Amino acid sequence: MADPFAHHPELRDQIADPETSFFRGFTVERLLADQPDLIRWLPDLHTDAVREAIRADALAGHEGDLWIFAYGSLMWDPALRFVDLRRARAEGHARKFILVDDAARGSEDAPGLMAGLDAGDGCDGLAMRITADAVDEETEILFRREVLAPGYVPAFVPVRIGDDTVQALTFLVDHSCDVIQPDLTHEQQVRYIATGEGFLGTSRDYLANIVSHFDTLGIHDAHCARLLRDVDAFRAAADAGHGVVVSGQPQSGGPT
């Protein structure tokens, strides 16, 4: 088998081994056994039947190898057996930190924030190619993770890879869901990311991983870089007991 990192050897040590990934064998039952307090989540989760119907509908008509466009945690922990990895860009879309989370990267008392793909001026990320014979197994794993509950809508979007454009499966935000909050101010985004921590870790680390991957690839994402700077300034000021400064504007108090 060809080296899946042939085009980006610099990412070899920055992407988790799928065979040891938490998400490779992820199930709701396993999650609740490890995190029994998340039983409050259960009524909001998709049933297996509903999720499989969503997957079947998303993949209807697809044939051959499958490209998947990653713009968030799939970039460093996809849990997928891919055979090719490429820098990619989805024009007409943007990475937006508008998914409010109270479990994975946040809590009920201190919600966190994660990214979703929405309409915009372009989104840099990674594209991973799955061979045709592995599409069913790998997408079943992918949908158990990304379509656990309402919030994302699977869709094929045009993605530019070098001089070529391919149709790649990705996950768009679903504006009909309460967890998608597109009207958050920058200050609210900073506070959520600075204070949110859940069973997968902190929202700050989620954002920092995106920036780290872009640094390795030589991509400057001004929005993510500014957001991380302001998050770190917020945390430093809160730790020191001072007022918080976000984008030059003082904010009273620390994290709540």
Beta strands, then each sheet from edge to edge (+ up, - down):
strand 1: 66-70
strand 2: 84-90
strand 3: 93-101
strand 4: 112-119
strand 5: 123-130
strand 6: 152-161
strand 7: 164-173
strand 8: 197-198
strand 9: 201-202
strand 10: 244-246
strand 11: 249-251
sheet 1: 2+ 5- 1+ 7+ 6-
sheet 2: 3+ 4-
sheet 3: 8+ 9-
sheet 4: 10+ 11-
end
